[in-house]
């Protein structure tokens, strides 16, 4: 089953398995071991028949293991997609409720505004394209390889982040108008998040991208 088809099906709960703690590959069940022992100890069966039974049993175990691995692979890909979609949503909130409104008022200079939201739009487009490729094709490796050159934008964002922190500190100390605007936006039900939490999201995303690459 492809990931695209799997995403259209109603998801079932599979316990507490996750990307951070993947379950161990299942081994032969006690029942399989017991059956193998019974076959080997059976004096009525010929050696040829015993070997056939054991071969069929091994094939059955291998098929079950392959099905389990495929199921876990699909689950992991679905978790990657869901995580990336959540990340894109956070960037959209940052742009819609903070960046765009601040570009239309004089609470902050254009230079400071550009520094505060440096490359946010590029990061959003990159992750949106990654999500699209992951959804259309279950080849995770190829999706990341295709977009690897664009991930350099994260380095630029990280390099600029100290300037972001400095602007946020200045806002709280001297720019009461801007500070009031940000506080109001943070309490909106569509946002319900601090601007600092939204701005640090790309920084927190870097380790995950590195792990998957």
N, C-alpha and C positions, 0 to 999 in steps of 0.2 A: 504494500500500500504506500503510495507516495504521500509526502507531507501535505501537499496541496489538498489531496482527497481527505486526508486525516483531519485537517483543520475544519472541513465542512461537517464532520460527524460530531455528534454530541459527546463531549469529553467525559470520561469516567475517572473517578478518583483511583489512583494507584498507590495509596499509602503516602509515606513521607519522603519518597525518593526525590532528589533534586540534583541540579547541576553541581552543587557544592559537596554533596555526599552521595555519589552514584552507588547503587547496590552492587554487591558482588555477583559475578556470573554464576548461575545455578549449576551445581554439579549433579551427578547421578543421584537419584532419590534412593532412600533406604529400600523402597519397594523394588527398584531396579536391581540393586545389589542382591536383595533376597532372591529375586527371580533368577539371576545369574547363578547363584549358589545352588538353587534347586536343580537347574538344568545340568550343571556340572556333576552333581551328585547322583543324578538319575541314571541308574544302571540299565534301564530298559532301552533308552534311546541310543542309537548308534552315534559314533563320533561325528559322522557327516551331518546327522540331524542336529546334534548339539551345536556344532559350528554354525549351522544355518540359523538356529534360534538366537544364538549370541550375536551373530552378524545383524540380524533383523532388529534385535534389541539395541545394539549400538547405533544403528541407523535412526531408530526412533528417538533415542536420547539426543543425537546430533541435530535432528530436525527440531526438537523442542528447544534446544539451546539457540539455534539460529533464529527461531521465531521470537524468543525472549530478547535476543540482541537487537533484532529489528524493531521490536516494540520499544526498547529503551532508547534506541537511536532516534526514533520518531518523537518520543517524549522529550528528549534533550533538545532537539531542533525546535519543537513547539515552545519550550521554555526560553530559548534564545530569542525567538521571534517575539514572544510576549514581553520579554525584558526590553527589547529594542523598541517596541511600540510604546511602552510606558515611558521610556527615555525621550522619545520623540514628542510625546504629549507634554512632558515637562518643559522641553524647549519651546514648544508652541505657546504654553502659558507665559513663559518669560517674554517672548516676543509680543504677544497680543496685549498683555496687561501691564507691561513695564516698558519695553523698548519702543514700541509704536507710539504710545501716548506721550512719552517723554520727548520724542522727536518733534512733537507738535506744540510744545510749550517751552517757556524760557526758564524752567527751573534749573536747568543744567546746560552747560556749554556743549556745542556739537562735538568738540574734541573729547570732553569727558564722557559724553554719551557713547561715542564710538569706541572709546577705551573700555567702558563698562560692559558693553555688549559685543565685544570684539569677536568677529567670526561666528557668532551664534547662528546666523542664517545659513552659513556654509555647513556648519555641523549638523543642523537640522536636515538639510538637503541630502547630505551624505548618509545619515542614518535612515532617512526615508527610502533612499535608493537601496540600501542594504536590506531593509525589511522587505521591500518589493522583490528583490532577487531571491531572498530566502523563502518567501511565500510561493513564488512561481516555480522554484526548483529546489529539490532536497539536497543538492550538492553544496553543502555548507562551505567546504574548503574553497571551491571556485568562486563563490560569492565574496568571500573575504579577500581572495587573491585579486579579484577584479577591482576592489575598492582600496586595496592597501596603499597605493600612491596618495590617495586623498586623506588618509589618516594622519598625514603629516600636519594637517591643520590643527590637530590636537596639541602638537608640540608648540605651535605658535600661541595657542590659547593658554597653555600652561605657562609659557614664558611671560605672557601679559598679565597673568593672574595676580601677581603682587601689586600691580598698578590698580587692579580692580579693588583689592582690599584697602588700598590707600584712599581711593575715592569714597568707598563706603564709610571709612572712618571719618573723613572730612564731612560727609553728609550728616552724620550723627552729631558732629561737634558744631557746625556752623550754618548748614543750610536747612533751616527749619521748614521752609516751604516744601522742599523736595522730600525731606524726612517725613513730613505729614502725608504727602501724596503716597509715598511707598507704604507707609503704615496702613493707609486706607485700602490700597490695592491688596495688601497681604491678607486682609480680613474678608475679602470677597469670597463667597462660597465657591466660585469657580477656581479660585487660587488656593486658599487655605494653606499657604506655605510662605516662608520667609524668602525674600529675594536672595539672601545669602545662600540658602539651601539650594535654590534653583541655579545660581551662578556657579556653585561648586560641583554640580552634577557632571559636567564634562570631565572635570579632573578625576572624579570617582570612576568614570567610565574607562579611563585609560588602562588600568590593570586588567579589566575584563577583556578588552580588545587584545592586549598583549597575550593573555592566556589562550584565547581562541586562535590567535595567529601562531 
